[in-house]
């Protein structure tokens, strides 16, 4: 039986960052295992016919300059583009600046009045009038859907926020926690929205982003370059964990460990470790991603386009060619599915191509290269029950020397940079 002090499950951003953090503190007694044949997890890059695509749109938004500098030092010769994000919402025959709630003045006049009216009476009790004013109390905010109604009113909620997010999450939004998207949801109060009608300010957490010309995998390679030689075992999937004996069984061997750090989806980890838990608590969606390359240029000056219209199969399109300044349309297209849905890729592909033409993304373009992938899980459904159950089971695991972290290990919504920060903080806390 092999022995290692720290066994790391998953060779994505989180797992590799954990390995590097251990090495930086002088601890080389670790091993990273991953069932895939390549590093990167969902942060892989595909190259075909001169097009560069990721599994999905992994554009990097750094809050910590020291992390970005650390990565760039290990990417010598790789050109990294810094981009001012341009994103819009396709609403009828108009393109509305994102976020929708701050740009309702760009709607047709009657719809703008509806949105402003509903917004005022949703927000006025808290922001505009005194406690003695004869107004109804604000609506409750006990879930994501009711939060949208309470903060933005019926019209904004039903014209964009609800239909778009239901397409993305593929679930009833009333089942999600009101803070399911955390800091990534573009909140705005009544003052912000009215001010934006005269002085545009659509800044968000990702107002600028960086992207390597070799694709997102270049960031992964930068991290992996600091992993010790022989520290990554690919094509070796974790099968089970004996918490009492502290032995992990993989597809190739048994490995004794002192502690285990996993970025695998939490329900899978709990099943492999035979930890009693309520499986119904953990829900998620699947996302089918199509990467398409066409023979000529499409629309310029757009990086993301959001599609709330239920009649269109996809919820978002990202434009790689406008990041690379390319002369051929290069896009990724995302479709959301419930976790138990059967994804018929070929049928979806045919529909997506029709819908791209219907939405005006393509005209007489000729498709010259393509790739698709189903991400399962993709976005986890954060609910009050999942938050509570994660707290309970993660405490039990930590008592046994097992740490479940990352977007899927922590069952949360976070950025790629957040994964790096979390891995570093975990290692710093270990004895």
Residue pairs with C-beta under 8 A, 6 or more apart in sequence:
1 247
1 253
1 254
1 255
1 256
2 31
2 253
2 254
2 255
2 256
3 255
3 256
3 257
4 29
4 30
4 31
4 255
4 256
4 257
4 258
5 27
5 29
5 30
5 257
5 258
5 259
6 18
6 22
6 27
6 29
6 30
6 31
6 257
6 258
6 259
6 260
6 261
7 30
7 31
7 33
7 248
7 255
7 257
7 259
7 260
7 261
8 15
8 18
8 19
8 30
8 31
8 32
8 33
8 260
8 261
8 262
9 15
9 32
9 33
9 34
9 238
9 248
9 260
9 261
9 262
9 263
9 264
9 269
10 32
10 34
10 41
10 262
10 263
10 264
10 406
10 409
11 32
11 33
11 34
11 36
11 39
11 40
11 41
11 224
11 232
11 234
12 34
12 39
12 40
12 41
12 42
12 43
12 220
12 263
12 406
12 419
13 40
13 41
13 43
13 219
13 220
13 223
13 406
13 416
13 419
13 420
14 41
14 263
14 405
14 406
14 407
14 409
14 419
14 420
14 422
14 423
15 32
15 34
15 41
15 261
15 263
15 406
15 423
16 32
16 39
16 220
16 223
16 224
16 227
16 232
17 223
17 419
17 420
17 423
17 424
18 30
18 261
18 405
18 423
18 426
18 427
19 30
19 32
19 227
19 228
19 231
19 232
20 223
20 226
20 227
21 423
21 424
21 426
21 427
21 428
22 28
22 30
22 427
23 30
23 226
23 227
23 228
23 231
24 226
25 427
25 428
28 228
28 231
30 228
30 231
31 231
31 232
31 233
31 255
32 227
32 231
32 232
32 233
33 233
33 236
33 237
33 238
33 250
33 255
34 41
34 232
34 233
34 234
34 235
34 236
34 237
35 235
35 236
35 237
35 238
35 251
36 234
36 235
37 234
37 235
38 44
38 234
39 220
39 221
39 224
39 232
39 234
40 216
40 217
40 220
41 263
42 55
42 56
42 58
42 375
43 54
43 55
43 58
43 216
43 217
43 219
43 220
43 416
44 54
44 55
44 216
44 217
44 220
45 52
45 53
45 54
45 214
45 215
45 216
45 217
45 218
46 52
46 53
46 54
46 55
46 215
46 291
46 371
47 53
47 215
48 293
48 369
48 370
48 371
49 293
49 368
49 369
50 293
50 328
50 369
51 291
51 293
51 320
51 328
51 330
51 369
52 213
52 214
52 215
52 320
52 324
52 330
53 215
53 291
53 293
53 320
53 330
53 332
53 371
54 215
54 216
54 217
54 332
55 289
55 373
55 375
56 287
56 289
56 332
56 334
56 373
56 375
57 304
57 318
57 332
57 334
58 216
58 416
59 83
59 206
59 209
59 210
59 211
59 216
59 303
59 323
60 68
60 209
60 210
60 211
60 216
60 219
60 416
60 417
61 205
61 206
61 208
61 209
61 415
61 417
62 68
62 210
62 417
63 205
63 417
64 417
64 421
67 417
67 420
67 421
68 210
71 219
71 222
71 223
72 80
72 222
74 222
74 223
74 225
74 226
75 212
75 218
75 219
75 221
75 222
78 212
78 213
78 214
78 218
79 212
79 213
80 210
80 211
80 212
80 213
81 210
81 211
81 212
81 213
81 323
81 324
82 208
82 209
82 210
83 208
83 209
83 210
83 211
83 303
83 323
84 207
84 208
85 204
85 206
85 207
85 208
85 209
85 303
85 304
86 301
86 302
86 303
86 304
86 322
87 97
87 98
87 302
87 303
87 304
87 305
87 306
88 95
88 96
88 97
88 98
88 302
88 304
88 305
88 306
89 95
89 96
89 97
89 98
89 100
89 160
89 164
89 305
89 306
89 307
89 308
90 305
90 306
90 307
90 308
90 309
90 359
91 100
91 107
91 159
91 160
91 308
92 108
94 106
94 107
94 108
95 305
96 103
96 106
96 107
97 103
97 106
97 200
97 202
98 186
98 202
98 304
98 306
99 186
99 188
99 202
99 204
100 156
100 159
100 160
100 161
101 119
101 152
101 156
101 160
101 161
101 186
101 188
101 193
102 186
102 188
102 192
102 193
102 196
102 201
102 202
103 196
103 202
104 111
104 112
104 115
104 116
104 119
104 156
104 193
105 112
105 196
105 197
106 112
107 115
107 159
111 155
111 159
114 155
115 153
115 155
115 156
115 159
117 153
117 155
118 152
118 153
118 154
118 155
118 156
119 152
119 153
119 155
119 156
119 190
119 193
120 128
120 153
120 190
121 135
121 136
121 153
122 138
122 139
122 149
122 150
122 151
122 152
122 153
122 154
123 138
123 151
123 153
123 189
123 190
124 135
124 190
125 133
125 135
125 136
125 137
125 138
126 138
127 189
127 190
127 191
128 190
129 135
138 150
139 146
139 149
139 150
140 146
140 150
141 147
141 150
141 151
141 178
142 178
143 173
143 174
143 175
143 176
143 177
143 178
144 165
144 173
144 174
144 176
144 177
144 178
144 180
144 181
145 157
145 162
145 172
145 173
145 174
145 176
146 174
146 178
147 178
148 156
148 157
148 161
148 162
148 173
149 157
151 187
152 161
159 308
160 306
160 308
162 173
163 308
163 309
163 310
164 306
164 307
164 308
164 315
165 173
166 172
166 173
167 307
167 308
167 310
167 315
167 336
168 285
168 315
168 316
168 334
168 336
168 379
169 176
169 285
169 336
169 379
169 381
170 285
170 286
170 336
170 337
170 338
170 339
170 341
171 283
171 285
171 338
171 381
175 283
175 381
175 383
176 381
176 382
176 383
177 382
177 383
177 384
177 386
177 387
179 185
179 382
180 381
180 382
180 383
180 413
181 413
182 412
182 413
182 414
183 205
184 205
184 413
184 415
186 204
188 196
192 201
195 201
196 202
205 415
211 323
212 218
212 219
213 324
219 416
223 420
224 232
233 250
233 252
235 251
236 250
236 251
236 252
236 253
237 250
237 251
238 248
238 249
238 250
238 262
238 264
238 272
239 249
239 250
239 251
239 272
240 248
240 249
240 272
240 273
240 274
241 247
241 248
241 249
241 260
241 269
241 272
241 273
241 274
241 402
242 248
242 249
243 273
243 274
243 275
243 400
243 402
245 256
246 256
246 257
246 258
246 260
246 400
246 401
247 254
247 255
247 256
247 257
248 254
248 255
248 257
248 260
249 255
257 401
258 401
259 401
259 402
259 403
259 430
260 401
260 402
260 403
261 402
261 403
261 405
261 423
261 426
262 269
262 402
262 403
262 404
262 405
262 409
263 404
263 405
263 406
263 407
263 408
263 409
263 419
264 272
264 404
264 408
264 409
265 284
265 377
265 408
265 409
266 282
266 390
266 393
266 404
266 408
266 409
266 410
266 411
267 277
267 279
267 282
269 397
269 402
269 404
269 409
270 277
270 393
273 397
273 402
275 393
275 396
275 397
277 389
277 393
278 385
278 389
281 383
281 385
281 386
281 389
282 380
282 381
282 386
282 389
282 411
283 339
283 380
283 381
283 383
283 386
284 339
284 376
284 377
284 378
284 379
284 380
284 381
285 336
285 337
285 338
285 339
285 377
285 378
285 379
285 381
286 336
286 337
286 338
286 339
286 341
286 343
286 374
286 375
286 376
286 377
286 378
287 334
287 335
287 336
287 337
287 374
287 375
287 378
287 379
288 334
288 335
288 337
288 343
288 345
288 348
288 372
288 373
288 374
288 375
289 332
289 333
289 334
289 335
289 372
289 373
289 374
289 375
290 332
290 333
290 335
290 348
290 349
290 352
290 370
290 371
290 372
291 330
291 331
291 332
291 333
291 370
291 371
291 372
292 329
292 330
292 331
292 332
292 333
292 356
292 367
292 369
292 370
293 328
293 329
293 330
293 367
293 368
293 369
293 370
294 328
294 329
294 330
294 362
294 365
294 366
294 367
294 368
295 328
295 365
295 366
295 367
295 368
296 327
296 328
296 329
296 365
296 366
297 321
297 326
297 327
297 328
297 329
298 319
298 321
298 329
298 331
298 361
298 362
298 365
299 319
299 360
299 361
300 322
301 322
302 319
302 322
303 318
303 319
303 322
303 323
304 316
304 317
304 318
304 319
305 316
305 317
305 319
305 361
306 315
306 316
307 314
307 315
307 316
307 317
307 359
308 315
312 355
312 358
312 359
313 335
313 348
313 351
313 352
313 355
314 333
314 334
314 335
314 352
314 355
315 334
315 335
315 336
316 333
316 334
317 331
317 332
317 333
317 334
317 356
317 359
317 361
318 331
318 332
318 334
319 329
319 330
319 331
320 326
320 330
320 331
320 332
321 327
321 328
321 329
321 330
321 331
324 330
328 368
329 361
329 362
329 365
331 361
333 352
333 356
335 348
335 352
336 378
336 379
337 343
339 376
339 377
343 374
345 372
345 374
349 372
353 362
353 367
356 362
357 363
377 408
379 413
380 386
380 407
380 408
380 411
380 412
380 413
382 411
382 412
382 413
386 411
390 410
390 411
393 404
394 404
394 410
397 403
397 404
403 426
404 410
405 419
405 422
405 423
405 426
406 414
406 419
406 422
406 423
407 413
407 414
407 419
410 422
414 422
